[in-house]
């Protein structure tokens, strides 16, 4: 067994332990009887099965998707500071939610809230714009996609600020709270919404590990190995963007997971995507689940959005990446 395989065998039980123990952690301790449903207090069973269990599973899935998205974008754009939100998916979703809140849209479509539908539509618009701009220029080049994604993100952010300025205090608070990133909306319905996006994204990307290794090279060299560079980049771009769109639709834009976890995994297992992909999936889910548990346990009177916790941890980590040249090399 190689050292990299040994690390993966450590990360897997760590994820399983996190998945099994985090539902029990919180301001309120729960008796073991809630597992069988024989707890004397039905509220305890309700908290465990309908609130904490879905929340832990949702944070695990979101963490997996965000960290995997960071791995892919950092590779296909050959940029160590790329994140799953670099191409404006979060900006588009945020604008969709802002418009829905501003217009007072409270409809439900097929069991999905109007806010979630608006977020998904906004994310899809952003994906279409980035892809359309890339096609107009004649090729799906990393530089073109990055620049168009950044420009679209700034444009959407300015529109969001305009709506916040025009809206009342209640609307502004709801918009800001959503922008912080939050997993408190976890339930059976949100799990059904997010699971197809994340699981399909993981499945597609896992089988593209050889293509990701080649995309780290320049396009000409990758093509000399027989890789259809444009097709591979487009496949990975769409897989990651749709996966992130599904996550943001439910959880909002949770920052820094997609930049922290891939670099940590790259430092411990190397840049080979055969090991980097599973390591990022395992550690990403574990990291966000622990952060969310901390977010809901830190105060008995108010819950802290998990996006604040990841940003507090991610800010210093981001600065360390900038200061350590060896750490940010792909």
C-alpha positions in Angstrom: 0.0 0.0 0.0 1.4 3.4 -1.0 1.4 6.4 1.4 -1.3 8.1 -0.7 -3.6 5.1 -0.4 -2.9 5.0 3.4 -4.0 8.7 3.6 -7.3 7.8 1.8 -7.9 5.0 4.2 -7.6 7.4 7.0 -9.9 10.0 5.5 -12.7 7.5 4.8 -13.1 6.5 8.5 -12.7 10.1 9.5 -15.6 11.0 7.3 -17.8 8.1 8.5 -17.0 9.0 12.2 -18.0 12.6 11.5 -21.2 11.5 9.8 -22.2 9.3 12.7 -21.2 11.6 15.6 -22.1 15.1 14.5 -25.9 14.6 14.8 -25.3 14.2 18.5 -23.3 17.4 19.0 -25.1 20.6 19.8 -26.4 22.8 22.4 -29.0 20.2 23.4 -27.8 16.7 24.2 -30.0 13.9 23.0 -30.5 10.4 24.6 -29.6 7.3 22.7 -33.2 6.2 22.7 -34.0 8.6 19.8 -32.4 6.1 17.4 -35.1 3.6 18.1 -37.8 6.2 18.4 -38.6 5.2 22.0 -37.5 8.4 23.6 -39.8 9.7 26.3 -39.7 13.1 24.7 -41.0 13.2 21.1 -39.3 16.5 20.6 -35.9 14.8 20.9 -36.8 12.3 18.1 -38.0 15.2 16.0 -34.8 17.1 16.5 -32.6 14.1 15.7 -34.4 12.6 12.7 -35.9 15.6 11.0 -33.4 18.3 11.7 -30.0 17.1 12.6 -29.7 14.0 10.4 -30.8 15.8 7.2 -28.6 18.7 8.1 -25.5 16.6 8.6 -26.1 14.7 5.3 -26.7 18.0 3.5 -23.5 19.6 4.8 -21.6 16.4 3.9 -22.9 16.5 0.3 -22.4 20.3 -0.1 -18.8 20.0 1.3 -18.0 17.2 -1.2 -19.3 19.1 -4.1 -17.7 22.4 -3.2 -14.3 20.9 -2.6 -14.5 18.8 -5.8 -15.5 21.9 -7.8 -12.4 23.7 -6.5 -10.2 20.8 -7.6 -11.6 20.8 -11.1 -11.6 24.6 -11.7 -8.0 24.9 -10.3 -6.9 22.3 -12.8 -8.8 23.2 -16.0 -7.9 26.9 -15.6 -4.4 26.2 -14.2 -5.1 28.7 -11.5 -4.4 27.8 -7.9 -6.8 30.5 -6.6 -9.8 29.4 -8.7 -12.9 28.5 -6.7 -16.2 26.8 -7.6 -17.7 30.4 -7.7 -15.1 31.9 -10.1 -17.3 31.7 -13.1 -20.2 33.5 -11.6 -22.5 30.6 -10.6 -22.9 32.0 -7.1 -23.4 35.5 -8.5 -26.2 34.3 -10.8 -27.9 32.4 -8.1 -27.7 35.3 -5.7 -29.2 37.6 -8.2 -32.0 35.2 -8.8 -32.8 35.0 -5.1 -32.5 38.8 -4.8 -35.0 39.4 -7.5 -37.4 36.8 -6.0 -37.2 38.4 -2.6 -37.6 41.9 -4.0 -40.7 40.9 -6.0 -42.1 38.9 -3.1 -42.3 35.6 -5.0 -43.5 32.9 -2.5 -44.7 30.2 -4.9 -43.8 26.6 -4.7 -43.1 24.5 -7.8 -43.2 20.7 -7.5 -42.4 21.0 -3.8 -39.5 23.4 -4.4 -39.7 26.9 -3.0 -39.7 29.9 -5.3 -36.4 31.1 -3.8 -34.7 27.8 -4.8 -36.2 27.9 -8.3 -35.0 31.5 -8.7 -31.5 30.6 -7.5 -31.3 27.7 -9.9 -32.5 29.8 -12.8 -30.0 32.6 -12.0 -27.2 30.0 -11.8 -28.1 28.5 -15.2 -28.2 32.0 -16.7 -24.7 32.6 -15.5 -23.5 29.3 -16.9 -25.1 30.1 -20.2 -23.5 33.6 -20.4 -20.0 32.3 -19.6 -20.3 29.5 -22.2 -21.9 31.8 -24.8 -19.1 34.4 -24.4 -16.5 31.6 -24.7 -18.1 30.3 -27.9 -18.4 33.8 -29.4 -14.6 34.2 -29.0 -14.1 30.9 -30.9 -12.7 28.6 -28.2 -13.3 27.6 -24.6 -10.0 29.1 -23.5 -9.3 29.3 -19.7 -8.4 32.9 -19.8 -11.5 33.9 -21.7 -13.8 31.9 -19.3 -12.1 33.3 -16.2 -12.3 36.9 -17.3 -15.9 36.6 -18.5 -16.8 34.8 -15.2 -15.3 37.6 -13.1 -17.0 40.3 -15.2 -20.3 38.6 -14.9 -19.9 38.2 -11.1 -19.1 41.9 -10.7 -22.1 42.9 -12.8 -24.5 40.6 -10.9 -23.1 42.0 -7.6 -23.8 45.5 -8.6 -27.4 44.6 -9.5 -27.8 42.9 -6.2 -26.6 46.1 -4.4 -29.1 48.1 -6.4 -32.0 45.9 -5.3 -30.8 46.1 -1.7 -30.7 49.8 -1.9 -34.2 50.0 -3.4 -35.7 47.3 -1.1 -36.9 47.7 2.5 -35.0 46.6 5.6 -36.8 43.2 5.7 -35.8 42.4 2.1 -32.2 43.5 2.6 -31.9 41.3 5.7 -33.2 38.2 3.9 -30.8 38.9 1.0 -27.8 39.3 3.2 -28.7 36.2 5.3 -28.9 34.1 2.1 -25.6 35.5 0.8 -23.9 34.3 4.0 -24.4 30.7 3.2 -26.6 28.6 5.4 -27.5 24.9 5.8 -30.4 25.4 8.3 -32.9 24.8 5.5 -32.0 21.1 5.5 -34.9 18.6 5.3 -35.9 15.6 3.1 -37.0 17.9 0.3 -33.7 19.8 0.1 -31.8 16.5 0.2 -33.8 15.3 -2.8 -33.0 18.6 -4.6 -29.3 18.6 -4.1 -28.5 14.8 -4.3 -28.8 14.4 -8.1 -26.6 17.4 -8.8 -23.8 16.4 -6.4 -23.8 12.6 -7.0 -23.9 12.9 -10.8 -21.1 15.5 -10.7 -19.0 13.3 -8.5 -19.6 10.3 -10.8 -18.7 12.3 -14.0 -15.6 13.9 -12.6 -14.2 10.8 -10.9 -14.0 9.1 -14.4 -12.2 12.2 -15.8 -9.1 12.0 -13.5 -6.8 11.2 -16.4 -8.2 14.2 -18.4 -7.7 16.5 -15.5 -4.0 15.4 -15.2 -3.5 16.2 -18.9 -5.3 19.6 -18.6 -2.6 20.7 -16.1 -0.3 20.7 -19.1 -0.6 23.3 -21.9 -3.3 22.6 -24.5 -0.9 21.7 -27.2 0.9 19.1 -25.1 -2.3 17.7 -23.8 -3.6 17.4 -27.4 -0.4 15.5 -28.4 -1.4 12.8 -25.9 -4.7 12.4 -27.8 -6.9 14.5 -25.5 -9.7 16.5 -27.1 -9.0 19.6 -24.9 -12.0 21.6 -25.8 -14.5 18.7 -25.3 -12.8 17.7 -22.0 -12.9 21.3 -20.6 -16.5 21.8 -21.6 -17.6 18.5 -20.0 -15.9 19.3 -16.8 -17.1 22.9 -16.8 -20.7 21.9 -17.2 -20.5 19.1 -14.7 -19.0 21.3 -12.0 -21.2 24.3 -12.8 -24.4 22.3 -12.6 -23.2 20.6 -9.4 -22.4 24.0 -7.8 -25.7 25.4 -9.1 -27.6 22.7 -7.2 -25.6 23.3 -4.0 -26.0 27.1 -4.1 -29.7 26.7 -4.8 -30.2 25.0 -1.4 -27.3 26.3 0.8 -26.4 29.7 -0.7 -22.8 30.6 -1.5 -20.6 29.0 1.1 -17.1 30.4 0.5 -13.6 29.1 1.0 -14.4 25.4 1.1 -13.5 25.1 -2.6 -10.1 26.7 -2.2 -9.0 25.4 1.3 -9.8 21.7 1.0 -8.2 21.1 -2.5 -4.9 22.7 -1.4 -4.8 20.8 1.8 -5.4 17.6 -0.1 -2.9 18.6 -2.7 -0.3 19.0 0.0 -1.0 15.6 1.5 -1.6 13.4 -1.5 0.0 15.3 -4.4 -1.4 16.7 -7.6 -2.4 13.3 -9.2 -6.1 13.5 -9.6 -6.4 9.7 -9.1 -5.8 10.4 -5.4 -6.7 14.1 -5.3 -10.3 13.7 -6.3 -11.3 11.1 -3.6 -9.2 12.9 -1.0 -11.0 16.2 -1.7 -14.4 14.5 -1.6 -13.8 12.9 1.7 -12.1 15.8 3.4 -14.5 18.4 1.9 -17.6 16.7 3.3 -15.9 16.2 6.7 -14.7 19.8 6.9 -18.1 21.5 6.1 -20.0 19.1 8.4 -17.7 20.0 11.3 -18.0 23.7 10.4 -21.8 23.5 10.3 -21.9 21.7 13.7 -19.7 24.4 15.2 -22.0 27.1 13.6 -25.2 25.7 15.2 -23.5 24.9 18.5 -21.5 28.1 19.2 -24.5 30.0 20.6 -27.7 28.9 22.4 -29.7 32.0 21.4 -28.8 32.4 17.7 -27.4 30.3 15.0 -24.3 31.5 13.1 -24.5 30.9 9.3 -21.9 28.4 8.3 -20.5 30.7 5.6 -19.2 33.0 8.4 -17.3 30.1 10.0 -15.7 28.9 6.7 -14.8 32.5 5.9 -13.1 33.0 9.3 -11.1 29.9 8.7 -10.6 30.5 5.0 -9.4 34.1 5.2 -6.1 33.4 7.0 -5.6 30.2 5.0 -6.0 32.2 1.8 -3.3 34.6 2.9 -1.0 31.7 3.8 -1.4 30.4 0.2 -0.4 33.8 -1.1 2.7 33.9 1.1 3.8 30.4 0.5 4.7 30.0 -3.2 5.3 26.3 -2.9 1.9 25.7 -1.5 0.1 27.3 -4.4 1.9 25.5 -7.2 -0.3 22.9 -9.0 
